[in-house]
Amino acid sequence: MIKSNLGRTVLFLFWIATTVCSPLLTARGRQAKHALPIVVIMAPPTYPVFARRTHIEGVVHLKIATDGQRVTSAEAEGDAASLLADLAEKNVRTWQFEPGDPTTFDVTYAYRLVTHPISGADSTSVTLRLPNDVEISATMP
């Protein structure tokens, strides 16, 4: 009887350790190890009028490095239009972060032209899912 209860207790503790504690420890380790910086200041991204008029759209993938508070390097990867890549690099360099450890991460800027009207003075819409995704939509002229 004692062995049976001891065995059940050991199995119960093992179950708690593997199903409850292990995911919590893994999530905490993942969060601490791969924590992304929090953007606190940035210039609003824009869609250049020239790109809109010439129907240039695309996705720019950037590899970002920070010193813990500011972007130290931003390099476009892939074959996005150089105008859009230059604009995305220029914009991401305006970002400032809550103080933290130096890190590197990827950012995607998606420039999209839409046919339906967007309300606003310049007919653009910006969706931010920082620090990884920036989407700039603009009405085609």
Phi, psi and omega in degrees: 000317180294316179299320181296315178293321178296317178299317178296320180296316178298315178298319179297316179295321177297317179299315178299315182297321184274329184260334183253304186286317184302311178298325179294316179294319178296316180296317179296317179297318179295317182295314182292322184285323186240030181296130178272147180292156179258120181285127179246336178220138175199151172281145179293134178289151181232164175247114185298140180301319180301317180295321178295315182293329180262011176058040176270124175218165180164182182241132179246125177256125181244143171256119186250141171235141179235161173263008182108340178226332182225160176285127179260334175206147178215117182233129179285141176240145177099198188242036178292155178305135185299327177300313180290321179297316178298318180294317179295316178298317179297318181292315184294335178288350176275351184290140171232146187241160168301142180306136181194192180280150173302144182205168172232148178198170181257143176231139177243126173254123178248118177258118185231137174260137181236156181268336180278147182293142175251127181288145180134163185297321184253007177058040175234156177225135181240129175244124182248127170233073189284148005263013187260333187226133175228125178239126179243116178249144179218148176287136177292137179291000000 
